[in-house]
């Protein structure tokens, strides 16, 4: 997993382009853009360097509300078979 701070430092301090960052880190350019845009929304653009110095970064937030819940019935069946064998 790529550290958001690394992306932000490469973009703001080192002046790397989003495409260059994505190639170097072997991640999607859309991911790089997303992390930069998230950071700019959370901070005032005039305070970017101040926040970078403090190491402002957060873990990615995933929206799981739209995901379909999966029930692992095959695992339950196997587990039950094993449990019945040991009794």
FENLINCOR-V507099 format. One record per residue. N is the residue number from 1. RES is the residue in three letters. NEAR is the number of other C-alpha atoms within 8 Angstrom. D_LAST is the distance of its C-alpha to the last C-alpha in Angstrom with 1 decimal. Layout:
BEGIN
n & res & near & d_last
N & RES & NEAR & D_LAST
N & RES & NEAR & D_LAST
END
This chain:
BEGIN
n & res & near & d_last
1 & UNK & 2 & 43.3
2 & UNK & 5 & 47.0
3 & UNK & 6 & 48.4
4 & UNK & 10 & 50.6
5 & UNK & 10 & 53.0
6 & UNK & 8 & 53.6
7 & UNK & 12 & 54.6
8 & UNK & 12 & 56.9
9 & UNK & 10 & 58.6
10 & UNK & 11 & 59.2
11 & UNK & 12 & 60.7
12 & UNK & 9 & 62.8
13 & UNK & 8 & 63.7
14 & UNK & 7 & 63.8
15 & UNK & 7 & 65.2
16 & UNK & 9 & 62.8
17 & UNK & 7 & 62.6
18 & UNK & 10 & 59.4
19 & UNK & 7 & 59.4
20 & UNK & 8 & 60.0
21 & UNK & 14 & 57.1
22 & UNK & 12 & 54.7
23 & UNK & 8 & 55.8
24 & UNK & 6 & 55.4
25 & UNK & 7 & 52.0
26 & UNK & 6 & 50.8
27 & UNK & 8 & 49.9
28 & UNK & 7 & 51.2
29 & UNK & 10 & 54.7
30 & UNK & 6 & 53.4
31 & UNK & 8 & 50.9
32 & UNK & 13 & 53.8
33 & UNK & 9 & 56.0
34 & UNK & 8 & 53.2
35 & UNK & 11 & 52.8
36 & UNK & 10 & 56.6
37 & UNK & 8 & 57.1
38 & UNK & 8 & 54.4
39 & UNK & 9 & 56.1
40 & UNK & 10 & 59.5
41 & UNK & 7 & 58.4
42 & UNK & 6 & 56.9
43 & UNK & 9 & 60.0
44 & UNK & 8 & 63.6
45 & UNK & 6 & 64.9
46 & UNK & 5 & 67.6
47 & UNK & 8 & 64.9
48 & UNK & 10 & 62.8
49 & UNK & 9 & 63.8
50 & UNK & 7 & 63.3
51 & UNK & 10 & 59.7
52 & UNK & 11 & 59.0
53 & UNK & 7 & 60.3
54 & UNK & 6 & 57.8
55 & UNK & 7 & 55.0
56 & UNK & 8 & 54.3
57 & UNK & 7 & 51.3
58 & UNK & 5 & 48.1
59 & UNK & 5 & 44.9
60 & UNK & 4 & 44.8
61 & UNK & 4 & 43.9
62 & UNK & 4 & 41.9
63 & UNK & 5 & 42.3
64 & UNK & 5 & 38.8
65 & UNK & 4 & 39.9
66 & UNK & 5 & 40.9
67 & UNK & 5 & 37.7
68 & UNK & 4 & 35.4
69 & UNK & 4 & 31.9
70 & UNK & 4 & 29.3
71 & UNK & 4 & 25.8
72 & UNK & 6 & 23.3
73 & UNK & 6 & 21.4
74 & UNK & 6 & 20.5
75 & UNK & 7 & 18.7
76 & UNK & 8 & 16.8
77 & UNK & 8 & 15.8
78 & UNK & 8 & 14.7
79 & UNK & 8 & 12.7
80 & UNK & 8 & 10.9
81 & UNK & 8 & 10.3
82 & UNK & 8 & 9.0
83 & UNK & 8 & 6.6
84 & UNK & 7 & 5.4
85 & UNK & 6 & 5.6
86 & UNK & 5 & 3.8
87 & UNK & 4 & 0.0
END
